[in-house]
Amino acid sequence: MTKKTDRTEEQLAAVEETLTNTEKWIESNQKILSRIVFVIVGVIAFYLGYDKFYAEPLNKEAHAEMFMAEKYFETDSFNLALNGDGQYLGFIDIASDYSGTSAGNLANYYAGICHLNLGDNESAIDLLSSFNANDEIVSSIAFGGIGDAYMNLGDSDKAISFYEKAAKNSNNKFTTPIYLKKAALAHESNGDYNDALEHYEKIKAEYGETREAADIDKYITRASLMQ
């Protein structure tokens, strides 16, 4: 019993000594600790202030600037949408002037699609690769656009990679069957009829009500005969 009591007292003494040493360290380093806390609080305050008083107003300004470029985009006036009309900025300048904002990020997407439609596939790939989307459908279209650009450049392997990425990125009846079919056609161009058939059959089985499935049987027949 005495040994157990002694051991307990030793443990309590060790804890007390540790606490005393900690208190002494805190006292001797109080100025440094205060500075560290001050810096942390300052960084948090700066971030909150930057976001509220700079980033948010800048983003609103960028969206306002983008209004006319979006109008041109909707009417397939891709050159004006991309480069502006002399009075209103185009997506290229908006992406550059407002980089770091969500509007500037979105401008990269629009600019990439404009370049794709104007035949500048390399620029389309660069800009669409720079785009980060939270929306799965929009990001799927961006991946698909990169696939289209690579297909235009004759790189069917990379095109397939991005088409399949676009198809898997969001399982929906709008983008998924579109990019499954594009991937299947690209597989056919490579002579990979088994992979093409797999995509065609998936469209028929899972997306039978979509436009891509309307004539899917002829594609299935063709790929089956070519195996």
N, C-alpha and C positions, 0 to 999 in steps of 0.2 A: 504493500500500500504506500509505504514511504517512497519507494522508487518511482511509483506512478505519479505521486504528488510532486516529487522533485522534477520529473520530466515535464509535467504541466507547467510548473513555475518557470522552468528554463524556456519553454516555448513562448510563454507570455512575456518573459523578459526580452526574448529575441524580437517578438512582434513590436513591443514597446520601443526597443532600440531602433528598429526599422522606421517606425513612425516618427521618432525623434529626428533621425537622420534626414528623413523626407522633409520634415518641417524646416529643418535647418537649410536644406538645399533650396527649398522654395523661398525662404527668407533671403538667402544670399543671391538668388537669381530672380528676384521679384521684378526688377526693371526689365530684364530680358523677356520674361513671361508676359509682362504687360505690353511690351512692344509687339510680341507675337500675336497676342489677342487683338491689339489695335490694328495690325496689318490684316488679319483675317476679317475683322469687321469692316475694314476699309475696302477690301476686295469685294466682299458681298454687296456693300453699298454701291460701289462703282458699277458692278454688274447690273444691279437692279436699276440704277439711274441711267446707265447706257441703254439698256433695253427699252425703258419707258420713254426717255426724253430724246433718244437719238435713233435707235433701230426701228422702233414702231413708226415714228413719223416718216422716216426715210422709206420704209416699205410702202406706206400709204402713198407717198409721192411717186414711187416707182410704178405702182399699180395705176395711178392716174395717168402717168406718162404712157403707159402701155395700151391705153384704151384705143387709140387710133390704129396702132399696129395690129391689134387683135381684129379690128374691123376689116383692115386690108387682108388679113389672113383668112377671115371667114368668106371673103369674095375671091379667094385664090389669087390675089394680087401679091404674090410671094416676094417679088423684088422690092416693092414698096414696104411691105411688112418687115422685111429684113433690114433694109437700109434707110427707111424713113422717106419722107416726101419734101424735106427742106424746112418744113414747119414743125412736124412732129417726128420724134425719134423712132427709129426702127429697133427691132429686137437686138441687133448686134450692139448698138450703143447702150441700150437699157441694161443688157447683161453685163457690160463693162462698167458703166457708171454706177450701177446699183448692185455690184457683186456683194455677196454676203447677206442679201435679203432674199426672202422667199420669192418676191417678184423677179429679182435678177436671176434666180435659179430657174424659174418658170420660163423666162426669156430664152434661156439656153435650149429648152425643149422646143419652143416655137421656132427659134432660129435653126435648130437642127432639122426640123421638118421642112422648113422653107428651103434650106440648102438641098435636101433630098429631092424636093420637087423641081428645083432648078438644075439638077444634075451634078451638083458638087458633092459627091459622095464622101470624099475624105473629110471635108468640113462637117458634114452631117454626122459622121461617126464621132468626131472629136467633141462636138457640142452635145450630142445625145448621151455620150459617155460621161459628160460633166454634169448631167442633170440628175438630181436626186429627188425621187418622188415618194411621198407617203401613201399616195393613192395607188392601189395595186393595178387598176385598169390603165391609168396613165403611164405607170412605169412599164407595164406590158407593151403598150404601144411604142414606148421609147425603145425597148429591146427589139421589138419587131421592126422599127425603123432602121436600127443598126443592121439587122438582118437583111433588109431590103437594100441598104447601101452596099453591103458586102456582096450580095447577089449581083447587083449592077456592076460591081468591079470584077466579077467572075470568080470570086472566092466562095464557092458553094459550101465548103466545109464550115467556114466561119458563119456563113448565113444560116446554115442548119442549126449550129450551136445557139445562135441568138433567137431563131424562131422557136426552138424547143424551150429555151429559157423563158420566152414570152408566153408560151402556152402553159407552162407549169407555174408561172409567177402568180397567176390568179385564175382559179377554176370558175369560169363563168361562161354564159352562152353567147357573149359578144366577142371577146378577144380570143378565147381558147380555140374554138374551131377554125377561126381565120388562120392562126399561126400553125396549127396542126396541119392544115391543108398546104400552107406555104412550105412547111418543113417536108411534107410528103413529096411535093413537086420537086423540091431541091434534091431529095434523096433519089427520085427517079432520074434526074439529070446526071446524077453520079452513077446510075446503074444499080442502086441499092433498092431493089424492088421489094424485098422482104420488109425493110424498115418503112418504106412508103405504104405498103399494104397495112401494116400495123396501125399507122396513123389514120388511114382511110377508114378502117374498120372501127376504130375508136370514135371517129366522128359519127359514123352511122349508129353505133350502139348507145353513145352517151349524149349526142347533140343532134338527134334525128329531126328536130323541129327547126333547125337553123337553116339559113340560106345555103351554107356550105354543104349541107347534107342533101340538098334538093336533087343533085345529079351524081351523088357519091357512088352509086352502083357502077357507073361506067368506069370510074377511076379504079374501083376495086377489081373489076373484070380485067382492065388493062394491066394492072400491076400483077394480078394472078397469072395471066397468060405469059408475062415476061419473066416469071421466076425460072 
